[in-house]
Amino acid sequence: MPTTKSAKKRVRQNEKLRLGNASFKSRVRTHRQKLLLAVADERKEDSRNLLRTVVSLYDKGVKKGIYKANTAARQKSRLARKVNVLLASASDAKGEQSVSEAG
């Protein structure tokens, strides 16, 4: 148990930060799962839009210090690769651009 006033305040602050971080991570996991389901169902447009959202969330998490930069980069890369494989299968027939080419 903290005894000083400042230690008690840090306990309150840490709890508030922990809950906020947990909520943010939950949001990222939810969107990542939606993206993986869209890829599995071969919904190309949904996959492209969800990838943009998930990448943005990972970048915000890095900025807030919730994720380390390399962890976020690795996750974004893996997700982008899955979406690009999906889009590449469509581009053979239609000539669409992949996410990395579209910028």
A tleap script that builds the chain and sets N, CA, C and O, in Angstrom:
source leaprc.protein.ff14SB
mol = sequence {
  NMET PRO THR THR LYS SER ALA LYS LYS ARG
  VAL ARG GLN ASN GLU LYS LEU ARG LEU GLY
  ASN ALA SER PHE LYS SER ARG VAL ARG THR
  HIE ARG GLN LYS LEU LEU LEU ALA VAL ALA
  ASP GLU ARG LYS GLU ASP SER ARG ASN LEU
  LEU ARG THR VAL VAL SER LEU TYR ASP LYS
  GLY VAL LYS LYS GLY ILE TYR LYS ALA ASN
  THR ALA ALA ARG GLN LYS SER ARG LEU ALA
  ARG LYS VAL ASN VAL LEU LEU ALA SER ALA
  SER ASP ALA LYS GLY GLU GLN SER VAL SER
  GLU ALA CGLY
}
set mol.1.N position { 0.833 -1.191 0.000 }
set mol.1.CA position { 0.000 0.000 0.000 }
set mol.1.C position { 0.872 1.246 0.000 }
set mol.1.O position { 1.843 1.335 0.751 }
set mol.2.N position { 0.520 2.202 -0.844 }
set mol.2.CA position { 1.281 3.452 -0.838 }
set mol.2.C position { 0.987 4.241 0.438 }
set mol.2.O position { -0.124 4.210 0.967 }
set mol.3.N position { 1.996 4.936 0.908 }
set mol.3.CA position { 1.807 5.697 2.135 }
set mol.3.C position { 1.824 7.206 1.890 }
set mol.3.O position { 1.098 7.952 2.547 }
set mol.4.N position { 2.646 7.653 0.952 }
set mol.4.CA position { 2.719 9.096 0.707 }
set mol.4.C position { 1.590 9.544 -0.215 }
set mol.4.O position { 1.003 8.753 -0.953 }
set mol.5.N position { 1.313 10.819 -0.144 }
set mol.5.CA position { 0.243 11.395 -0.957 }
set mol.5.C position { 0.531 11.228 -2.452 }
set mol.5.O position { -0.365 10.904 -3.231 }
set mol.6.N position { 1.781 11.451 -2.839 }
set mol.6.CA position { 2.142 11.348 -4.257 }
set mol.6.C position { 2.057 9.900 -4.751 }
set mol.6.O position { 1.683 9.652 -5.897 }
set mol.7.N position { 2.406 8.949 -3.883 }
set mol.7.CA position { 2.320 7.538 -4.268 }
set mol.7.C position { 0.870 7.127 -4.463 }
set mol.7.O position { 0.554 6.364 -5.376 }
set mol.8.N position { -0.010 7.630 -3.607 }
set mol.8.CA position { -1.436 7.335 -3.754 }
set mol.8.C position { -1.976 7.914 -5.058 }
set mol.8.O position { -2.790 7.289 -5.739 }
set mol.9.N position { -1.515 9.108 -5.392 }
set mol.9.CA position { -1.941 9.740 -6.643 }
set mol.9.C position { -1.449 8.929 -7.835 }
set mol.9.O position { -2.194 8.744 -8.796 }
set mol.10.N position { -0.217 8.445 -7.793 }
set mol.10.CA position { 0.320 7.642 -8.894 }
set mol.10.C position { -0.491 6.358 -9.076 }
set mol.10.O position { -0.700 5.904 -10.201 }
set mol.11.N position { -0.945 5.778 -7.969 }
set mol.11.CA position { -1.776 4.570 -8.060 }
set mol.11.C position { -3.065 4.895 -8.805 }
set mol.11.O position { -3.497 4.133 -9.670 }
set mol.12.N position { -3.682 6.039 -8.464 }
set mol.12.CA position { -4.915 6.441 -9.150 }
set mol.12.C position { -4.649 6.699 -10.637 }
set mol.12.O position { -5.426 6.276 -11.493 }
set mol.13.N position { -3.561 7.387 -10.934 }
set mol.13.CA position { -3.234 7.692 -12.330 }
set mol.13.C position { -2.941 6.424 -13.127 }
set mol.13.O position { -3.404 6.268 -14.257 }
set mol.14.N position { -2.169 5.524 -12.526 }
set mol.14.CA position { -1.816 4.287 -13.226 }
set mol.14.C position { -3.038 3.440 -13.533 }
set mol.14.O position { -3.110 2.815 -14.591 }
set mol.15.N position { -3.988 3.414 -12.629 }
set mol.15.CA position { -5.217 2.642 -12.863 }
set mol.15.C position { -6.003 3.240 -14.023 }
set mol.15.O position { -6.515 2.513 -14.875 }
set mol.16.N position { -6.096 4.555 -14.051 }
set mol.16.CA position { -6.815 5.229 -15.134 }
set mol.16.C position { -6.122 4.976 -16.481 }
set mol.16.O position { -6.781 4.704 -17.485 }
set mol.17.N position { -4.786 5.071 -16.489 }
set mol.17.CA position { -4.041 4.812 -17.723 }
set mol.17.C position { -4.181 3.357 -18.158 }
set mol.17.O position { -4.326 3.075 -19.348 }
set mol.18.N position { -4.139 2.433 -17.200 }
set mol.18.CA position { -4.252 1.013 -17.529 }
set mol.18.C position { -5.595 0.713 -18.192 }
set mol.18.O position { -5.659 -0.031 -19.170 }
set mol.19.N position { -6.659 1.292 -17.656 }
set mol.19.CA position { -7.988 1.067 -18.229 }
set mol.19.C position { -8.092 1.669 -19.630 }
set mol.19.O position { -8.686 1.065 -20.522 }
set mol.20.N position { -7.521 2.843 -19.822 }
set mol.20.CA position { -7.543 3.471 -21.147 }
set mol.20.C position { -6.765 2.670 -22.167 }
set mol.20.O position { -7.204 2.493 -23.303 }
set mol.21.N position { -5.587 2.179 -21.747 }
set mol.21.CA position { -4.769 1.365 -22.643 }
set mol.21.C position { -5.468 0.060 -22.991 }
set mol.21.O position { -5.421 -0.384 -24.138 }
set mol.22.N position { -6.113 -0.553 -22.010 }
set mol.22.CA position { -6.828 -1.813 -22.256 }
set mol.22.C position { -7.974 -1.595 -23.229 }
set mol.22.O position { -8.217 -2.422 -24.108 }
set mol.23.N position { -8.675 -0.483 -23.070 }
set mol.23.CA position { -9.780 -0.167 -23.967 }
set mol.23.C position { -9.273 0.050 -25.394 }
set mol.23.O position { -9.878 -0.430 -26.353 }
set mol.24.N position { -8.171 0.767 -25.527 }
set mol.24.CA position { -7.603 1.039 -26.849 }
set mol.24.C position { -7.146 -0.257 -27.517 }
set mol.24.O position { -7.419 -0.485 -28.695 }
set mol.25.N position { -6.449 -1.104 -26.755 }
set mol.25.CA position { -5.977 -2.368 -27.317 }
set mol.25.C position { -7.143 -3.257 -27.739 }
set mol.25.O position { -7.063 -3.961 -28.745 }
set mol.26.N position { -8.215 -3.219 -26.971 }
set mol.26.CA position { -9.397 -3.989 -27.319 }
set mol.26.C position { -9.974 -3.502 -28.647 }
set mol.26.O position { -10.386 -4.302 -29.486 }
set mol.27.N position { -9.997 -2.189 -28.825 }
set mol.27.CA position { -10.492 -1.609 -30.081 }
set mol.27.C position { -9.637 -2.056 -31.269 }
set mol.27.O position { -10.158 -2.386 -32.334 }
set mol.28.N position { -8.332 -2.059 -31.070 }
set mol.28.CA position { -7.426 -2.494 -32.142 }
set mol.28.C position { -7.663 -3.963 -32.470 }
set mol.28.O position { -7.745 -4.336 -33.640 }
set mol.29.N position { -7.774 -4.798 -31.435 }
set mol.29.CA position { -8.001 -6.231 -31.672 }
set mol.29.C position { -9.321 -6.477 -32.387 }
set mol.29.O position { -9.401 -7.343 -33.257 }
set mol.30.N position { -10.354 -5.724 -32.030 }
set mol.30.CA position { -11.661 -5.882 -32.673 }
set mol.30.C position { -11.571 -5.553 -34.157 }
set mol.30.O position { -12.060 -6.308 -34.997 }
set mol.31.N position { -10.947 -4.429 -34.475 }
set mol.31.CA position { -10.820 -4.039 -35.884 }
set mol.31.C position { -9.926 -5.012 -36.651 }
set mol.31.O position { -10.195 -5.317 -37.813 }
set mol.32.N position { -8.855 -5.505 -36.001 }
set mol.32.CA position { -7.977 -6.464 -36.664 }
set mol.32.C position { -8.749 -7.750 -36.972 }
set mol.32.O position { -8.583 -8.338 -38.040 }
set mol.33.N position { -9.588 -8.178 -36.037 }
set mol.33.CA position { -10.382 -9.396 -36.254 }
set mol.33.C position { -11.380 -9.190 -37.394 }
set mol.33.O position { -11.579 -10.089 -38.211 }
set mol.34.N position { -12.008 -8.015 -37.456 }
set mol.34.CA position { -12.922 -7.714 -38.561 }
set mol.34.C position { -12.178 -7.767 -39.890 }
set mol.34.O position { -12.703 -8.270 -40.883 }
set mol.35.N position { -10.949 -7.242 -39.902 }
set mol.35.CA position { -10.148 -7.267 -41.121 }
set mol.35.C position { -9.839 -8.697 -41.538 }
set mol.35.O position { -9.971 -9.043 -42.712 }
set mol.36.N position { -9.434 -9.520 -40.596 }
set mol.36.CA position { -9.106 -10.909 -40.926 }
set mol.36.C position { -10.332 -11.669 -41.424 }
set mol.36.O position { -10.217 -12.515 -42.312 }
set mol.37.N position { -11.501 -11.376 -40.862 }
set mol.37.CA position { -12.732 -12.009 -41.348 }
set mol.37.C position { -13.071 -11.535 -42.762 }
set mol.37.O position { -13.523 -12.325 -43.592 }
set mol.38.N position { -12.854 -10.257 -43.034 }
set mol.38.CA position { -13.117 -9.727 -44.371 }
set mol.38.C position { -12.183 -10.369 -45.397 }
set mol.38.O position { -12.594 -10.673 -46.517 }
set mol.39.N position { -10.925 -10.572 -45.005 }
set mol.39.CA position { -9.972 -11.233 -45.909 }
set mol.39.C position { -10.396 -12.682 -46.138 }
set mol.39.O position { -10.355 -13.176 -47.265 }
set mol.40.N position { -10.801 -13.357 -45.067 }
set mol.40.CA position { -11.218 -14.754 -45.191 }
set mol.40.C position { -12.457 -14.890 -46.077 }
set mol.40.O position { -12.599 -15.872 -46.806 }
set mol.41.N position { -13.354 -13.898 -46.010 }
set mol.41.CA position { -14.561 -13.920 -46.833 }
set mol.41.C position { -14.334 -13.319 -48.218 }
set mol.41.O position { -15.255 -13.242 -49.032 }
set mol.42.N position { -13.090 -12.894 -48.476 }
set mol.42.CA position { -12.690 -12.313 -49.764 }
set mol.42.C position { -13.501 -11.071 -50.127 }
set mol.42.O position { -13.869 -10.874 -51.285 }
set mol.43.N position { -13.774 -10.240 -49.124 }
set mol.43.CA position { -14.431 -8.951 -49.368 }
set mol.43.C position { -13.336 -7.916 -49.572 }
set mol.43.O position { -12.777 -7.386 -48.612 }
set mol.44.N position { -13.042 -7.641 -50.821 }
set mol.44.CA position { -11.881 -6.828 -51.168 }
set mol.44.C position { -11.995 -5.376 -50.714 }
set mol.44.O position { -11.057 -4.832 -50.132 }
set mol.45.N position { -13.124 -4.757 -50.973 }
set mol.45.CA position { -13.286 -3.348 -50.617 }
set mol.45.C position { -13.294 -3.164 -49.099 }
set mol.45.O position { -12.675 -2.236 -48.579 }
set mol.46.N position { -13.997 -4.052 -48.391 }
set mol.46.CA position { -14.004 -3.991 -46.928 }
set mol.46.C position { -12.591 -4.185 -46.380 }
set mol.46.O position { -12.183 -3.498 -45.445 }
set mol.47.N position { -11.858 -5.113 -46.961 }
set mol.47.CA position { -10.492 -5.381 -46.500 }
set mol.47.C position { -9.609 -4.151 -46.658 }
set mol.47.O position { -8.837 -3.805 -45.763 }
set mol.48.N position { -9.732 -3.500 -47.800 }
set mol.48.CA position { -8.922 -2.310 -48.049 }
set mol.48.C position { -9.247 -1.208 -47.034 }
set mol.48.O position { -8.339 -0.581 -46.489 }
set mol.49.N position { -10.523 -0.974 -46.783 }
set mol.49.CA position { -10.931 0.074 -45.842 }
set mol.49.C position { -10.549 -0.276 -44.408 }
set mol.49.O position { -10.080 0.582 -43.660 }
set mol.50.N position { -10.749 -1.533 -44.026 }
set mol.50.CA position { -10.401 -1.943 -42.667 }
set mol.50.C position { -8.897 -1.909 -42.438 }
set mol.50.O position { -8.450 -1.585 -41.338 }
set mol.51.N position { -8.116 -2.237 -43.447 }
set mol.51.CA position { -6.661 -2.159 -43.313 }
set mol.51.C position { -6.238 -0.723 -43.019 }
set mol.51.O position { -5.383 -0.480 -42.169 }
set mol.52.N position { -6.837 0.209 -43.720 }
set mol.52.CA position { -6.526 1.624 -43.493 }
set mol.52.C position { -6.844 2.006 -42.039 }
set mol.52.O position { -6.074 2.721 -41.398 }
set mol.53.N position { -7.973 1.529 -41.532 }
set mol.53.CA position { -8.374 1.826 -40.159 }
set mol.53.C position { -7.424 1.191 -39.149 }
set mol.53.O position { -7.008 1.843 -38.192 }
set mol.54.N position { -7.083 -0.071 -39.357 }
set mol.54.CA position { -6.215 -0.784 -38.421 }
set mol.54.C position { -4.823 -0.165 -38.399 }
set mol.54.O position { -4.232 -0.012 -37.330 }
set mol.55.N position { -4.294 0.190 -39.566 }
set mol.55.CA position { -2.976 0.824 -39.627 }
set mol.55.C position { -2.995 2.150 -38.870 }
set mol.55.O position { -2.053 2.469 -38.145 }
set mol.56.N position { -4.056 2.909 -39.038 }
set mol.56.CA position { -4.191 4.175 -38.327 }
set mol.56.C position { -4.225 3.951 -36.818 }
set mol.56.O position { -3.591 4.691 -36.066 }
set mol.57.N position { -4.956 2.942 -36.375 }
set mol.57.CA position { -5.026 2.646 -34.943 }
set mol.57.C position { -3.665 2.227 -34.389 }
set mol.57.O position { -3.284 2.650 -33.297 }
set mol.58.N position { -2.938 1.408 -35.127 }
set mol.58.CA position { -1.603 1.012 -34.669 }
set mol.58.C position { -0.688 2.235 -34.570 }
set mol.58.O position { 0.072 2.367 -33.610 }
set mol.59.N position { -0.760 3.120 -35.551 }
set mol.59.CA position { 0.070 4.329 -35.520 }
set mol.59.C position { -0.278 5.202 -34.323 }
set mol.59.O position { 0.612 5.758 -33.681 }
set mol.60.N position { -1.558 5.326 -34.022 }
set mol.60.CA position { -1.976 6.103 -32.848 }
set mol.60.C position { -1.484 5.439 -31.569 }
set mol.60.O position { -1.079 6.118 -30.626 }
set mol.61.N position { -1.521 4.108 -31.542 }
set mol.61.CA position { -1.035 3.383 -30.368 }
set mol.61.C position { 0.447 3.593 -30.140 }
set mol.61.O position { 0.890 3.695 -28.996 }
set mol.62.N position { 1.219 3.658 -31.212 }
set mol.62.CA position { 2.655 3.930 -31.095 }
set mol.62.C position { 2.868 5.347 -30.579 }
set mol.62.O position { 3.709 5.585 -29.712 }
set mol.63.N position { 2.109 6.269 -31.113 }
set mol.63.CA position { 2.240 7.666 -30.704 }
set mol.63.C position { 1.917 7.848 -29.219 }
set mol.63.O position { 2.541 8.660 -28.536 }
set mol.64.N position { 0.936 7.085 -28.727 }
set mol.64.CA position { 0.543 7.170 -27.318 }
set mol.64.C position { 1.451 6.346 -26.404 }
set mol.64.O position { 1.361 6.452 -25.181 }
set mol.65.N position { 2.325 5.525 -26.994 }
set mol.65.CA position { 3.216 4.695 -26.190 }
set mol.65.C position { 2.594 3.381 -25.762 }
set mol.65.O position { 3.121 2.712 -24.874 }
set mol.66.N position { 1.495 3.001 -26.370 }
set mol.66.CA position { 0.826 1.747 -26.018 }
set mol.66.C position { 1.523 0.568 -26.693 }
set mol.66.O position { 1.641 -0.509 -26.107 }
set mol.67.N position { 1.982 0.775 -27.919 }
set mol.67.CA position { 2.714 -0.255 -28.657 }
set mol.67.C position { 4.124 0.241 -28.943 }
set mol.67.O position { 4.348 1.442 -29.093 }
set mol.68.N position { 5.068 -0.683 -29.019 }
set mol.68.CA position { 6.406 -0.341 -29.493 }
set mol.68.C position { 6.347 -0.236 -31.010 }
set mol.68.O position { 5.531 -0.889 -31.661 }
set mol.69.N position { 7.213 0.584 -31.553 }
set mol.69.CA position { 7.173 0.875 -32.991 }
set mol.69.C position { 7.368 -0.381 -33.837 }
set mol.69.O position { 6.656 -0.577 -34.821 }
set mol.70.N position { 8.314 -1.224 -33.469 }
set mol.70.CA position { 8.570 -2.422 -34.272 }
set mol.70.C position { 7.427 -3.423 -34.200 }
set mol.70.O position { 7.137 -4.110 -35.179 }
set mol.71.N position { 6.780 -3.506 -33.048 }
set mol.71.CA position { 5.636 -4.404 -32.904 }
set mol.71.C position { 4.510 -3.968 -33.832 }
set mol.71.O position { 3.925 -4.788 -34.540 }
set mol.72.N position { 4.212 -2.677 -33.824 }
set mol.72.CA position { 3.151 -2.164 -34.691 }
set mol.72.C position { 3.523 -2.353 -36.159 }
set mol.72.O position { 2.677 -2.730 -36.969 }
set mol.73.N position { 4.780 -2.096 -36.504 }
set mol.73.CA position { 5.225 -2.245 -37.894 }
set mol.73.C position { 5.088 -3.696 -38.346 }
set mol.73.O position { 4.674 -3.966 -39.473 }
set mol.74.N position { 5.436 -4.618 -37.465 }
set mol.74.CA position { 5.335 -6.041 -37.809 }
set mol.74.C position { 3.884 -6.450 -38.031 }
set mol.74.O position { 3.575 -7.150 -38.995 }
set mol.75.N position { 2.993 -6.015 -37.143 }
set mol.75.CA position { 1.582 -6.352 -37.288 }
set mol.75.C position { 0.996 -5.737 -38.554 }
set mol.75.O position { 0.260 -6.399 -39.286 }
set mol.76.N position { 1.322 -4.469 -38.814 }
set mol.76.CA position { 0.816 -3.793 -40.022 }
set mol.76.C position { 1.310 -4.505 -41.277 }
set mol.76.O position { 0.559 -4.676 -42.238 }
set mol.77.N position { 2.564 -4.915 -41.265 }
set mol.77.CA position { 3.139 -5.592 -42.424 }
set mol.77.C position { 2.434 -6.920 -42.692 }
set mol.77.O position { 2.125 -7.247 -43.837 }
set mol.78.N position { 2.187 -7.669 -41.642 }
set mol.78.CA position { 1.527 -8.967 -41.804 }
set mol.78.C position { 0.103 -8.810 -42.327 }
set mol.78.O position { -0.346 -9.572 -43.182 }
set mol.79.N position { -0.595 -7.813 -41.801 }
set mol.79.CA position { -1.969 -7.583 -42.259 }
set mol.79.C position { -1.988 -7.085 -43.701 }
set mol.79.O position { -2.815 -7.523 -44.500 }
set mol.80.N position { -1.076 -6.166 -44.035 }
set mol.80.CA position { -1.022 -5.636 -45.401 }
set mol.80.C position { -0.696 -6.742 -46.397 }
set mol.80.O position { -1.230 -6.768 -47.506 }
set mol.81.N position { 0.180 -7.651 -45.997 }
set mol.81.CA position { 0.531 -8.757 -46.884 }
set mol.81.C position { -0.688 -9.630 -47.178 }
set mol.81.O position { -0.888 -10.055 -48.315 }
set mol.82.N position { -1.497 -9.896 -46.161 }
set mol.82.CA position { -2.704 -10.708 -46.374 }
set mol.82.C position { -3.693 -10.002 -47.297 }
set mol.82.O position { -4.294 -10.625 -48.173 }
set mol.83.N position { -3.853 -8.698 -47.090 }
set mol.83.CA position { -4.773 -7.943 -47.948 }
set mol.83.C position { -4.232 -7.889 -49.370 }
set mol.83.O position { -4.995 -8.029 -50.325 }
set mol.84.N position { -2.934 -7.688 -49.524 }
set mol.84.CA position { -2.352 -7.622 -50.866 }
set mol.84.C position { -2.466 -8.939 -51.612 }
set mol.84.O position { -2.650 -8.950 -52.830 }
set mol.85.N position { -2.359 -10.049 -50.894 }
set mol.85.CA position { -2.553 -11.353 -51.535 }
set mol.85.C position { -3.984 -11.463 -52.046 }
set mol.85.O position { -4.226 -11.947 -53.152 }
set mol.86.N position { -4.926 -11.009 -51.227 }
set mol.86.CA position { -6.335 -11.029 -51.637 }
set mol.86.C position { -6.556 -10.137 -52.857 }
set mol.86.O position { -7.221 -10.538 -53.813 }
set mol.87.N position { -6.000 -8.933 -52.822 }
set mol.87.CA position { -6.187 -7.996 -53.934 }
set mol.87.C position { -5.449 -8.451 -55.189 }
set mol.87.O position { -5.895 -8.189 -56.306 }
set mol.88.N position { -4.331 -9.127 -55.005 }
set mol.88.CA position { -3.577 -9.621 -56.160 }
set mol.88.C position { -4.372 -10.685 -56.904 }
set mol.88.O position { -4.307 -10.769 -58.131 }
set mol.89.N position { -5.115 -11.490 -56.170 }
set mol.89.CA position { -5.930 -12.510 -56.829 }
set mol.89.C position { -7.034 -11.846 -57.650 }
set mol.89.O position { -7.465 -12.392 -58.666 }
set mol.90.N position { -7.489 -10.679 -57.220 }
set mol.90.CA position { -8.507 -9.950 -57.973 }
set mol.90.C position { -7.890 -9.161 -59.113 }
set mol.90.O position { -8.509 -8.992 -60.163 }
set mol.91.N position { -6.668 -8.677 -58.908 }
set mol.91.CA position { -6.045 -7.834 -59.933 }
set mol.91.C position { -5.647 -8.642 -61.167 }
set mol.91.O position { -5.512 -8.082 -62.255 }
set mol.92.N position { -5.460 -9.946 -61.009 }
set mol.92.CA position { -5.154 -10.779 -62.162 }
set mol.92.C position { -6.293 -10.715 -63.169 }
set mol.92.O position { -6.083 -10.746 -64.381 }
set mol.93.N position { -7.507 -10.625 -62.629 }
set mol.93.CA position { -8.672 -10.598 -63.502 }
set mol.93.C position { -9.072 -9.180 -63.885 }
set mol.93.O position { -9.493 -8.946 -65.018 }
set mol.94.N position { -8.947 -8.222 -62.955 }
set mol.94.CA position { -9.485 -6.891 -63.196 }
set mol.94.C position { -8.430 -5.797 -63.365 }
set mol.94.O position { -8.753 -4.721 -63.867 }
set mol.95.N position { -7.188 -6.037 -62.964 }
set mol.95.CA position { -6.157 -5.027 -63.083 }
set mol.95.C position { -6.184 -3.996 -61.980 }
set mol.95.O position { -5.779 -2.856 -62.209 }
set mol.96.N position { -6.652 -4.351 -60.772 }
set mol.96.CA position { -6.686 -3.430 -59.643 }
set mol.96.C position { -5.290 -3.250 -59.057 }
set mol.96.O position { -4.407 -4.080 -59.275 }
set mol.97.N position { -5.095 -2.159 -58.309 }
set mol.97.CA position { -3.839 -1.912 -57.632 }
set mol.97.C position { -3.859 -2.533 -56.254 }
set mol.97.O position { -4.914 -2.656 -55.631 }
set mol.98.N position { -2.663 -2.933 -55.770 }
set mol.98.CA position { -2.576 -3.402 -54.396 }
set mol.98.C position { -2.516 -2.203 -53.465 }
set mol.98.O position { -2.347 -1.072 -53.921 }
set mol.99.N position { -2.650 -2.435 -52.179 }
set mol.99.CA position { -2.660 -1.358 -51.195 }
set mol.99.C position { -1.351 -0.611 -51.192 }
set mol.99.O position { -1.341 0.618 -51.119 }
set mol.100.N position { -0.232 -1.333 -51.272 }
set mol.100.CA position { 1.079 -0.680 -51.215 }
set mol.100.C position { 1.311 0.171 -52.471 }
set mol.100.O position { 1.984 1.199 -52.391 }
set mol.101.N position { 0.782 -0.225 -53.602 }
set mol.101.CA position { 0.949 0.557 -54.816 }
set mol.101.C position { 0.047 1.765 -54.837 }
set mol.101.O position { 0.406 2.801 -55.396 }
set mol.102.N position { -1.132 1.644 -54.228 }
set mol.102.CA position { -2.102 2.728 -54.243 }
set mol.102.C position { -1.659 3.867 -53.341 }
set mol.102.O position { -2.028 5.019 -53.572 }
set mol.103.N position { -0.861 3.555 -52.301 }
set mol.103.CA position { -0.269 4.569 -51.434 }
set mol.103.C position { -1.251 5.134 -50.525 }
set mol.103.O position { -0.919 6.005 -49.722 }
savepdb mol mol.pdb
quit
